[in-house]
Amino acid sequence: MTKMCASGTTTTTMLPEVCGSSFLLSLPDDVFAIVSRSLSPRDVCNLGLCCRNLHDLAASEKVWLSQCEMLGVVPYRDVIEWRKGVCSYKALCHFLVSIKPLLGIWVHQNPELGNVVYVMPGFISAVGCRIIPQELGPLGLEDSPILWSPVFEVVSDFEGSAAFFLHGRENGTDYVYPGSLKKVERTCNVLMLEVEPRSTQVGVSCSTARVLFILQRMRHHGRYADRIVGFLCQRR
């Protein structure tokens, strides 16, 4: 609505019915999904706390599909496939946010000896595999056999919560041990994997956890880092 003031200036006032939350609620779902791409998942959750109508709008599948795509953890086609294993795109987004800081290359002590763990998306999961070069020929990793040994896996349940499993091997048999995963910050650059052995005798407990790996995010490790990054990029 436009008003003319005595001084000759013109002022424009939005009608009450298109102000505030009413303006957002008047947008088509597709348009609001595009607008929500400027928001973080936390912002969308906060928006849903404002009122009941905005809660329903912020819970839209299209909105959370956009959020999953914006995170960039997996390609769009994989987001669609992963949705089949969880209850909603919001649950999937919750899981993607929790595993995103884990993805990438981590090193344990001397990376040139093959102590490298590469964390990559699986299927509704993140898988950490140790990369062990069997033989390093004159051409480096490109023409050398590589052994991929699973270290751990983070799997989403139907509600989007993360379940942690540690891979192990004993007496020639592979085992998977359930565990727990603490919140991983976005700036995390050190991971510590611990195991606490179970008691073999009644009444005897073991409270000391044994450190299996202390992993640091690979950033600058010279030519070896360049080779390993190039090798992985070619095979993703």
GUGU-931367 format. One record per atom (N, C-alpha, C): residue number from 1; residue in one letter; x, y, z. Coordinates in steps of 0.1 Angstrom, whole numbers, plus 5000, padded with zeros to 4 digits. Last residue first. Layout:
REC   pos   code      x      y      z
REC   NUM      A      X      Y      Z
...
% end
This chain:
REC   pos   code      x      y      z
REC   236      R   5377   4576   4928
REC   236      R   5364   4579   4935
REC   236      R   5353   4578   4925
REC   235      R   5401   4573   4916
REC   235      R   5394   4561   4918
REC   235      R   5381   4563   4925
REC   234      Q   5414   4597   4914
REC   234      Q   5412   4590   4902
REC   234      Q   5403   4578   4904
REC   233      C   5416   4604   4941
REC   233      C   5407   4612   4933
REC   233      C   5404   4605   4920
REC   232      L   5436   4586   4950
REC   232      L   5422   4585   4955
REC   232      L   5413   4592   4946
REC   231      F   5459   4596   4937
REC   231      F   5455   4582   4935
REC   231      F   5440   4581   4939
REC   230      G   5461   4622   4947
REC   230      G   5458   4620   4932
REC   230      G   5453   4606   4930
REC   229      V   5466   4616   4973
REC   229      V   5455   4624   4970
REC   229      V   5451   4622   4955
REC   228      I   5491   4603   4971
REC   228      I   5479   4596   4977
REC   228      I   5466   4603   4973
REC   227      R   5507   4623   4960
REC   227      R   5505   4610   4953
REC   227      R   5492   4603   4958
REC   226      D   5507   4643   4980
REC   226      D   5502   4646   4966
REC   226      D   5499   4633   4959
REC   225      A   5519   4629   5001
REC   225      A   5505   4633   5002
REC   225      A   5499   4636   4988
REC   224      Y   5544   4625   4991
REC   224      Y   5536   4613   4993
REC   224      Y   5521   4617   4994
REC   223      R   5555   4650   4989
REC   223      R   5552   4643   4977
REC   223      R   5543   4632   4979
REC   222      G   5543   4665   5020
REC   222      G   5552   4664   5008
REC   222      G   5546   4656   4997
REC   221      H   5522   4667   5037
REC   221      H   5532   4657   5040
REC   221      H   5540   4654   5027
REC   220      H   5498   4686   5050
REC   220      H   5511   4688   5043
REC   220      H   5521   4677   5046
REC   219      R   5474   4671   5058
REC   219      R   5474   4684   5052
REC   219      R   5487   4686   5043
REC   218      M   5454   4647   5072
REC   218      M   5465   4649   5063
REC   218      M   5464   4663   5057
REC   217      R   5445   4647   5106
REC   217      R   5441   4650   5092
REC   217      R   5453   4654   5084
REC   216      Q   5456   4620   5125
REC   216      Q   5456   4634   5123
REC   216      Q   5452   4636   5108
REC   215      L   5447   4595   5149
REC   215      L   5448   4599   5135
REC   215      L   5448   4614   5134
REC   214      I   5457   4570   5168
REC   214      I   5455   4585   5169
REC   214      I   5458   4590   5155
REC   213      F   5444   4538   5176
REC   213      F   5449   4548   5166
REC   213      F   5447   4562   5171
REC   212      L   5440   4525   5201
REC   212      L   5444   4518   5188
REC   212      L   5450   4527   5178
REC   211      V   5444   4525   5235
REC   211      V   5444   4534   5223
REC   211      V   5449   4526   5211
REC   210      R   5424   4509   5257
REC   210      R   5436   4508   5250
REC   210      R   5435   4516   5237
REC   209      A   5411   4519   5289
REC   209      A   5409   4518   5274
REC   209      A   5423   4518   5267
REC   208      T   5405   4504   5319
REC   208      T   5415   4511   5311
REC   208      T   5413   4508   5296
REC   207      S   5389   4488   5333
REC   207      S   5385   4502   5331
REC   207      S   5394   4510   5323
REC   206      C   5376   4457   5336
REC   206      C   5388   4464   5330
REC   206      C   5383   4478   5327
REC   205      S   5366   4436   5363
REC   205      S   5363   4446   5353
REC   205      S   5376   4452   5348
REC   204      V   5353   4407   5375
REC   204      V   5366   4414   5372
REC   204      V   5363   4424   5361
REC   203      G   5330   4393   5379
REC   203      G   5334   4401   5390
REC   203      G   5347   4409   5387
REC   202      V   5340   4366   5359
REC   202      V   5329   4373   5366
REC   202      V   5334   4381   5377
REC   201      Q   5363   4372   5332
REC   201      Q   5359   4366   5345
REC   201      Q   5348   4373   5352
REC   200      T   5367   4387   5311
REC   200      T   5366   4373   5308
REC   200      T   5362   4365   5321
REC   199      S   5355   4420   5302
REC   199      S   5360   4411   5312
REC   199      S   5358   4396   5308
REC   198      R   5365   4435   5271
REC   198      R   5355   4430   5280
REC   198      R   5361   4421   5290
REC   197      P   5386   4463   5265
REC   197      P   5384   4449   5265
REC   197      P   5373   4445   5275
REC   196      E   5380   4491   5248
REC   196      E   5380   4487   5262
REC   196      E   5377   4472   5262
REC   195      V   5396   4512   5225
REC   195      V   5389   4499   5227
REC   195      V   5391   4496   5242
REC   194      E   5396   4542   5205
REC   194      E   5400   4534   5217
REC   194      E   5391   4522   5217
REC   193      L   5409   4565   5183
REC   193      L   5401   4553   5184
REC   193      L   5406   4545   5196
REC   192      M   5408   4599   5178
REC   192      M   5414   4589   5187
REC   192      M   5404   4577   5187
REC   191      L   5417   4624   5155
REC   191      L   5408   4614   5159
REC   191      L   5415   4604   5168
REC   190      V   5421   4658   5148
REC   190      V   5427   4646   5155
REC   190      V   5416   4637   5159
REC   189      N   5408   4680   5139
REC   189      N   5419   4675   5130
REC   189      N   5427   4663   5137
REC   188      C   5377   4697   5137
REC   188      C   5385   4686   5143
REC   188      C   5396   4682   5133
REC   187      T   5360   4716   5130
REC   187      T   5374   4720   5129
REC   187      T   5383   4709   5135
REC   186      R   5335   4705   5134
REC   186      R   5339   4708   5121
REC   186      R   5354   4711   5119
REC   185      E   5336   4679   5159
REC   185      E   5335   4693   5155
REC   185      E   5340   4695   5141
REC   184      V   5317   4651   5165
REC   184      V   5329   4655   5158
REC   184      V   5327   4670   5154
REC   183      K   5305   4635   5194
REC   183      K   5303   4646   5184
REC   183      K   5316   4650   5179
REC   182      K   5315   4601   5196
REC   182      K   5312   4614   5202
REC   182      K   5311   4624   5191
REC   181      L   5302   4569   5192
REC   181      L   5309   4580   5185
REC   181      L   5305   4593   5191
REC   180      S   5308   4536   5202
REC   180      S   5301   4548   5203
REC   180      S   5309   4559   5197
REC   179      G   5304   4502   5190
REC   179      G   5310   4512   5198
REC   179      G   5301   4525   5199
REC   178      P   5307   4468   5180
REC   178      P   5299   4480   5182
REC   178      P   5305   4489   5192
REC   177      Y   5330   4452   5159
REC   177      Y   5327   4455   5173
REC   177      Y   5319   4468   5174
REC   176      V   5335   4426   5138
REC   176      V   5329   4439   5139
REC   176      V   5325   4442   5153
REC   175      Y   5362   4406   5125
REC   175      Y   5351   4409   5135
REC   175      Y   5347   4423   5134
REC   174      D   5377   4379   5107
REC   174      D   5373   4393   5108
REC   174      D   5361   4395   5117
REC   173      T   5402   4357   5116
REC   173      T   5388   4359   5114
REC   173      T   5385   4374   5116
REC   172      G   5429   4352   5122
REC   172      G   5424   4350   5108
REC   172      G   5410   4352   5106
REC   171      N   5430   4359   5149
REC   171      N   5432   4345   5145
REC   171      N   5426   4342   5131
REC   170      E   5412   4388   5143
REC   170      E   5418   4379   5153
REC   170      E   5418   4365   5149
REC   169      R   5405   4421   5135
REC   169      R   5408   4407   5130
REC   169      R   5416   4400   5141
REC   168      G   5379   4446   5132
REC   168      G   5391   4440   5138
REC   168      G   5393   4426   5132
REC   167      H   5362   4477   5131
REC   167      H   5366   4465   5125
REC   167      H   5378   4460   5131
REC   166      L   5337   4492   5150
REC   166      L   5351   4491   5148
REC   166      L   5354   4477   5142
REC   165      F   5309   4513   5144
REC   165      F   5314   4499   5144
REC   165      F   5329   4499   5141
REC   164      F   5283   4534   5156
REC   164      F   5298   4533   5153
REC   164      F   5301   4518   5154
REC   163      A   5255   4551   5143
REC   163      A   5260   4540   5151
REC   163      A   5274   4537   5146
REC   162      A   5238   4582   5144
REC   162      A   5249   4575   5140
REC   162      A   5253   4563   5149
REC   161      S   5203   4587   5134
REC   161      S   5214   4587   5144
REC   161      S   5225   4578   5140
REC   160      G   5183   4586   5116
REC   160      G   5194   4595   5113
REC   160      G   5205   4595   5124
REC   159      E   5163   4567   5121
REC   159      E   5160   4581   5125
REC   159      E   5172   4590   5123
REC   158      F   5174   4543   5112
REC   158      F   5163   4548   5105
REC   158      F   5159   4563   5109
REC   157      D   5210   4550   5115
REC   157      D   5198   4542   5117
REC   157      D   5186   4549   5110
REC   156      S   5241   4550   5097
REC   156      S   5229   4557   5101
REC   156      S   5218   4547   5104
REC   155      V   5274   4542   5107
REC   155      V   5262   4538   5099
REC   155      V   5250   4546   5105
REC   154      V   5307   4542   5103
REC   154      V   5296   4549   5110
REC   154      V   5284   4548   5101
REC   153      E   5334   4520   5108
REC   153      E   5323   4524   5099
REC   153      E   5313   4531   5108
REC   152      F   5370   4514   5106
REC   152      F   5357   4516   5113
REC   152      F   5347   4520   5103
REC   151      V   5388   4500   5089
REC   151      V   5392   4503   5103
REC   151      V   5379   4505   5111
REC   150      P   5395   4478   5062
REC   150      P   5385   4486   5069
REC   150      P   5390   4488   5084
REC   149      S   5421   4481   5040
REC   149      S   5417   4474   5052
REC   149      S   5408   4482   5060
REC   148      W   5432   4477   5008
REC   148      W   5423   4485   5016
REC   148      W   5418   4476   5028
REC   147      L   5463   4477   4992
REC   147      L   5454   4469   5001
REC   147      L   5445   4479   5009
REC   146      I   5474   4481   4960
REC   146      I   5470   4488   4972
REC   146      I   5460   4478   4980
REC   145      P   5501   4477   4937
REC   145      P   5489   4472   4943
REC   145      P   5486   4478   4957
REC   144      S   5512   4505   4916
REC   144      S   5514   4496   4927
REC   144      S   5501   4490   4933
REC   143      D   5512   4525   4898
REC   143      D   5513   4512   4893
REC   143      D   5516   4502   4904
REC   142      E   5507   4548   4915
REC   142      E   5499   4546   4903
REC   142      E   5500   4532   4898
REC   141      L   5525   4551   4936
REC   141      L   5513   4544   4939
REC   141      L   5505   4541   4926
REC   140      G   5557   4548   4918
REC   140      G   5549   4552   4930
REC   140      G   5536   4544   4931
REC   139      L   5573   4540   4899
REC   139      L   5563   4549   4895
REC   139      L   5554   4553   4906
REC   138      P   5589   4520   4911
REC   138      P   5595   4533   4906
REC   138      P   5585   4544   4903
REC   137      G   5567   4507   4937
REC   137      G   5575   4506   4925
REC   137      G   5581   4520   4921
REC   136      L   5560   4495   4966
REC   136      L   5561   4508   4960
REC   136      L   5571   4507   4949
REC   135      E   5536   4471   4975
REC   135      E   5550   4473   4970
REC   135      E   5550   4487   4963
REC   134      Q   5513   4476   4990
REC   134      Q   5520   4463   4991
REC   134      Q   5535   4464   4986
REC   133      P   5501   4502   5010
REC   133      P   5508   4499   4997
REC   133      P   5516   4486   4999
REC   132      I   5471   4505   5025
REC   132      I   5484   4498   5027
REC   132      I   5490   4495   5014
REC   131      I   5449   4524   5041
REC   131      I   5455   4522   5027
REC   131      I   5469   4517   5029
REC   130      R   5420   4517   5059
REC   130      R   5435   4519   5060
REC   130      R   5440   4516   5046
REC   129      C   5389   4534   5058
REC   129      C   5398   4523   5054
REC   129      C   5412   4527   5054
REC   128      G   5359   4541   5071
REC   128      G   5373   4545   5072
REC   128      G   5381   4533   5069
REC   127      V   5328   4551   5058
REC   127      V   5337   4540   5060
REC   127      V   5352   4545   5061
REC   126      A   5296   4561   5066
REC   126      A   5310   4566   5063
REC   126      A   5319   4555   5067
REC   125      S   5263   4556   5052
REC   125      S   5274   4554   5061
REC   125      S   5286   4561   5057
REC   124      I   5246   4551   5031
REC   124      I   5240   4556   5044
REC   124      I   5251   4554   5055
REC   123      F   5272   4535   5020
REC   123      F   5258   4536   5017
REC   123      F   5251   4539   5030
REC   122      G   5299   4555   5023
REC   122      G   5295   4542   5019
REC   122      G   5281   4542   5013
REC   121      P   5323   4582   5019
REC   121      P   5309   4577   5020
REC   121      P   5307   4563   5016
REC   120      M   5355   4577   5036
REC   120      M   5347   4580   5024
REC   120      M   5332   4576   5027
REC   119      V   5386   4582   5049
REC   119      V   5372   4581   5053
REC   119      V   5364   4586   5041
REC   118      Y   5416   4565   5050
REC   118      Y   5408   4574   5041
REC   118      Y   5393   4571   5044
REC   117      V   5446   4565   5067
REC   117      V   5432   4561   5068
REC   117      V   5423   4571   5059
REC   116      V   5478   4553   5065
REC   116      V   5469   4563   5061
REC   116      V   5455   4557   5061
REC   115      N   5505   4542   5067
REC   115      N   5496   4544   5078
REC   115      N   5487   4556   5075
REC   114      G   5525   4537   5048
REC   114      G   5511   4532   5046
REC   114      G   5502   4534   5057
REC   113      L   5548   4550   5053
REC   113      L   5548   4536   5055
REC   113      L   5534   4530   5053
REC   112      E   5542   4577   5050
REC   112      E   5550   4571   5039
REC   112      E   5551   4555   5041
REC   111      P   5530   4584   5074
REC   111      P   5522   4581   5063
REC   111      P   5529   4574   5051
REC   110      N   5537   4576   5106
REC   110      N   5544   4578   5093
REC   110      N   5536   4574   5081
REC   109      Q   5509   4583   5125
REC   109      Q   5524   4583   5126
REC   109      Q   5530   4585   5112
REC   108      H   5483   4582   5105
REC   108      H   5487   4576   5118
REC   108      H   5503   4575   5118
REC   107      V   5461   4605   5089
REC   107      V   5474   4598   5089
REC   107      V   5476   4593   5104
REC   106      W   5433   4608   5067
REC   106      W   5439   4609   5080
REC   106      W   5451   4601   5081
REC   105      I   5413   4624   5043
REC   105      I   5425   4616   5046
REC   105      I   5431   4619   5059
REC   104      G   5376   4624   5045
REC   104      G   5390   4629   5040
REC   104      G   5401   4619   5044
REC   103      L   5351   4630   5069
REC   103      L   5355   4626   5055
REC   103      L   5368   4632   5052
REC   102      L   5343   4640   5093
REC   102      L   5352   4628   5093
REC   102      L   5358   4625   5079
REC   101      P   5326   4661   5090
REC   101      P   5339   4664   5095
REC   101      P   5349   4652   5094
REC   100      K   5302   4646   5081
REC   100      K   5310   4654   5072
REC   100      K   5324   4658   5077
REC    99      I   5287   4632   5099
REC    99      I   5298   4625   5093
REC    99      I   5307   4634   5085
REC    98      S   5267   4650   5108
REC    98      S   5275   4643   5118
REC    98      S   5287   4637   5112
REC    97      V   5254   4658   5085
REC    97      V   5261   4668   5093
REC    97      V   5271   4661   5102
REC    96      L   5242   4633   5078
REC    96      L   5252   4639   5069
REC    96      L   5261   4650   5077
REC    95      F   5223   4631   5098
REC    95      F   5234   4621   5097
REC    95      F   5245   4627   5089
REC    94      H   5206   4652   5093
REC    94      H   5212   4651   5106
REC    94      H   5224   4642   5105
REC    93      C   5197   4645   5067
REC    93      C   5206   4657   5069
REC    93      C   5213   4657   5082
REC    92      L   5181   4623   5074
REC    92      L   5193   4621   5066
REC    92      L   5203   4633   5067
REC    91      A   5161   4636   5088
REC    91      A   5169   4626   5095
REC    91      A   5182   4624   5087
REC    90      K   5151   4651   5067
REC    90      K   5156   4658   5079
REC    90      K   5165   4649   5086
REC    89      Y   5141   4633   5049
REC    89      Y   5153   4640   5045
REC    89      Y   5159   4648   5057
REC    88      S   5132   4603   5069
REC    88      S   5129   4616   5062
REC    88      S   5143   4622   5058
REC    87      C   5139   4577   5077
REC    87      C   5125   4581   5077
REC    87      C   5122   4594   5070
REC    86      V   5162   4559   5054
REC    86      V   5159   4567   5066
REC    86      V   5144   4572   5066
REC    85      G   5166   4547   5030
REC    85      G   5170   4539   5042
REC    85      G   5167   4547   5055
REC    84      K   5160   4564   5010
REC    84      K   5152   4551   5011
REC    84      K   5155   4544   5024
REC    83      R   5179   4583   5009
REC    83      R   5166   4586   5016
REC    83      R   5158   4574   5018
REC    82      W   5199   4573   4993
REC    82      W   5200   4572   5008
REC    82      W   5187   4575   5015
REC    81      E   5190   4581   4968
REC    81      E   5190   4567   4972
REC    81      E   5191   4565   4987
REC    80      I   5192   4609   4970
REC    80      I   5179   4603   4967
REC    80      I   5179   4588   4971
REC    79      V   5219   4611   4974
REC    79      V   5210   4616   4984
REC    79      V   5196   4610   4982
REC    78      D   5228   4602   4950
REC    78      D   5230   4594   4961
REC    78      D   5222   4598   4973
REC    77      R   5222   4623   4933
REC    77      R   5216   4610   4930
REC    77      R   5217   4601   4942
REC    76      Y   5238   4644   4944
REC    76      Y   5224   4645   4945
REC    76      Y   5217   4631   4943
REC    75      P   5268   4631   4961
REC    75      P   5260   4636   4950
REC    75      P   5245   4636   4951
REC    74      V   5275   4639   4996
REC    74      V   5274   4629   4985
REC    74      V   5266   4636   4973
REC    73      V   5280   4663   5008
REC    73      V   5287   4651   5013
REC    73      V   5287   4640   5002
REC    72      G   5268   4688   5004
REC    72      G   5278   4683   4994
REC    72      G   5286   4671   4999
REC    71      L   5249   4704   5016
REC    71      L   5261   4699   5024
REC    71      L   5272   4694   5015
REC    70      M   5230   4708   4997
REC    70      M   5239   4719   4999
REC    70      M   5251   4714   5008
REC    69      E   5215   4684   4999
REC    69      E   5223   4687   4986
REC    69      E   5233   4698   4989
REC    68      C   5203   4688   5023
REC    68      C   5212   4676   5021
REC    68      C   5221   4679   5009
REC    67      Q   5187   4710   5018
REC    67      Q   5198   4711   5028
REC    67      Q   5208   4700   5026
REC    66      S   5169   4700   4999
REC    66      S   5179   4711   4995
REC    66      S   5190   4712   5005
REC    65      L   5156   4682   5016
REC    65      L   5163   4677   5004
REC    65      L   5173   4688   5000
REC    64      W   5144   4700   5033
REC    64      W   5155   4692   5038
REC    64      W   5163   4685   5027
REC    63      V   5125   4711   5016
REC    63      V   5134   4720   5023
REC    63      V   5146   4712   5027
REC    62      K   5110   4689   5008
REC    62      K   5117   4696   4998
REC    62      K   5128   4705   5004
REC    61      E   5098   4681   5032
REC    61      E   5108   4672   5026
REC    61      E   5116   4680   5016
REC    60      S   5092   4705   5058
REC    60      S   5090   4700   5044
REC    60      S   5101   4692   5039
REC    59      A   5095   4717   5082
REC    59      A   5096   4702   5081
REC    59      A   5094   4697   5068
REC    58      A   5089   4743   5078
REC    58      A   5104   4740   5079
REC    58      A   5106   4725   5079
REC    57      L   5061   4742   5078
REC    57      L   5068   4746   5066
REC    57      L   5083   4742   5066
REC    56      D   5056   4734   5104
REC    56      D   5052   4725   5094
REC    56      D   5059   4729   5081
REC    55      H   5067   4757   5117
REC    55      H   5072   4743   5120
REC    55      H   5068   4734   5109
REC    54      L   5051   4777   5108
REC    54      L   5064   4777   5103
REC    54      L   5071   4763   5106
REC    53      N   5028   4770   5123
REC    53      N   5027   4770   5109
REC    53      N   5041   4769   5103
REC    52      R   5036   4772   5150
REC    52      R   5032   4759   5145
REC    52      R   5032   4759   5129
REC    51      C   5067   4792   5153
REC    51      C   5052   4790   5154
REC    51      C   5049   4776   5148
REC    50      C   5095   4789   5157
REC    50      C   5088   4802   5158
REC    50      C   5073   4800   5160
REC    49      L   5109   4766   5151
REC    49      L   5105   4768   5165
REC    49      L   5096   4781   5167
REC    48      G   5117   4767   5125
REC    48      G   5105   4758   5128
REC    48      G   5101   4760   5143
REC    47      L   5140   4782   5127
REC    47      L   5128   4788   5121
REC    47      L   5115   4780   5124
REC    46      N   5157   4764   5138
REC    46      N   5153   4775   5146
REC    46      N   5140   4782   5140
REC    45      C   5160   4747   5116
REC    45      C   5154   4742   5128
REC    45      C   5149   4753   5137
REC    44      V   5173   4764   5098
REC    44      V   5159   4759   5095
REC    44      V   5153   4753   5107
REC    43      D   5197   4769   5112
REC    43      D   5187   4780   5109
REC    43      D   5173   4775   5106
REC    42      R   5208   4744   5110
REC    42      R   5205   4749   5123
REC    42      R   5195   4761   5122
REC    41      P   5213   4742   5082
REC    41      P   5204   4733   5089
REC    41      P   5199   4738   5103
REC    40      S   5213   4776   5070
REC    40      S   5220   4764   5075
REC    40      S   5210   4755   5081
REC    39      L   5200   4792   5041
REC    39      L   5200   4789   5055
REC    39      L   5208   4777   5058
REC    38      S   5197   4794   5014
REC    38      S   5206   4804   5021
REC    38      S   5207   4802   5036
REC    37      R   5179   4775   5009
REC    37      R   5192   4772   5006
REC    37      R   5202   4782   5011
REC    36      S   5154   4786   5013
REC    36      S   5160   4780   5024
REC    36      S   5174   4775   5021
REC    35      V   5146   4794   4987
REC    35      V   5150   4804   4997
REC    35      V   5158   4798   5008
REC    34      I   5140   4769   4977
REC    34      I   5151   4777   4971
REC    34      I   5156   4787   4981
REC    33      A   5118   4763   4993
REC    33      A   5129   4754   4993
REC    33      A   5142   4761   4987
REC    32      F   5100   4783   4985
REC    32      F   5106   4784   4999
REC    32      F   5118   4774   5000
REC    31      V   5094   4774   4959
REC    31      V   5101   4787   4961
REC    31      V   5108   4788   4975
REC    30      D   5081   4750   4965
REC    30      D   5094   4750   4956
REC    30      D   5101   4763   4958
REC    29      D   5059   4758   4980
REC    29      D   5069   4749   4986
REC    29      D   5082   4750   4978
REC    28      P   5051   4793   4976
REC    28      P   5050   4779   4972
REC    28      P   5061   4771   4978
REC    27      L   5045   4816   5003
REC    27      L   5054   4811   4993
REC    27      L   5051   4797   4989
REC    26      S   5031   4822   5026
REC    26      S   5024   4824   5013
REC    26      S   5032   4819   5001
REC    25      L   5048   4819   5046
REC    25      L   5038   4809   5045
REC    25      L   5031   4810   5032
REC    24      L   5063   4842   5044
REC    24      L   5069   4830   5042
REC    24      L   5059   4819   5039
REC    23      F   5043   4861   5051
REC    23      F   5049   4862   5038
REC    23      F   5056   4849   5034
REC    22      S   5037   4854   5077
REC    22      S   5026   4852   5067
REC    22      S   5032   4853   5053
REC    21      S   5058   4862   5092
REC    21      S   5057   4848   5089
REC    21      S   5047   4845   5078
REC    20      G   5059   4894   5078
REC    20      G   5064   4885   5088
REC    20      G   5063   4870   5083
REC    19      C   5031   4903   5058
REC    19      C   5042   4906   5066
REC    19      C   5047   4894   5074
REC    18      V   5007   4901   5044
REC    18      V   5019   4896   5037
REC    18      V   5032   4900   5045
REC    17      E   4988   4912   5060
REC    17      E   4986   4899   5056
REC    17      E   4998   4893   5049
REC    16      P   4994   4940   5063
REC    16      P   4996   4930   5074
REC    16      P   4996   4916   5070
REC    15      L   5012   4953   5035
REC    15      L   4999   4950   5041
REC    15      L   5002   4939   5052
REC    14      M   5039   4975   5037
REC    14      M   5034   4962   5034
REC    14      M   5021   4959   5041
REC    13      T   5041   5008   5025
REC    13      T   5039   5000   5037
REC    13      T   5033   4986   5032
REC    12      T   5060   5034   5013
REC    12      T   5053   5022   5010
REC    12      T   5052   5013   5022
REC    11      T   5057   5069   5007
REC    11      T   5061   5058   5016
REC    11      T   5053   5046   5012
REC    10      T   5069   5098   4992
REC    10      T   5060   5086   4991
REC    10      T   5066   5075   4999
REC     9      T   5067   5133   4998
REC     9      T   5074   5120   4997
REC     9      T   5065   5109   4997
REC     8      G   5053   5156   5003
REC     8      G   5055   5152   4989
REC     8      G   5062   5139   4987
REC     7      S   5047   5163   5028
REC     7      S   5060   5169   5022
REC     7      S   5062   5165   5008
REC     6      A   5025   5148   5033
REC     6      A   5023   5163   5031
REC     6      A   5036   5169   5024
REC     5      C   5027   5117   5016
REC     5      C   5029   5125   5027
REC     5      C   5027   5140   5023
REC     4      M   5009   5091   5002
REC     4      M   5015   5103   4999
REC     4      M   5015   5112   5011
REC     3      K   5014   5055   5003
REC     3      K   5008   5067   5009
REC     3      K   5016   5079   5004
REC     2      T   5006   5022   4991
REC     2      T   5014   5035   4990
REC     2      T   5007   5047   4995
REC     1      M   5009   4988   5000
REC     1      M   5000   5000   5000
REC     1      M   5009   5012   5000
% end
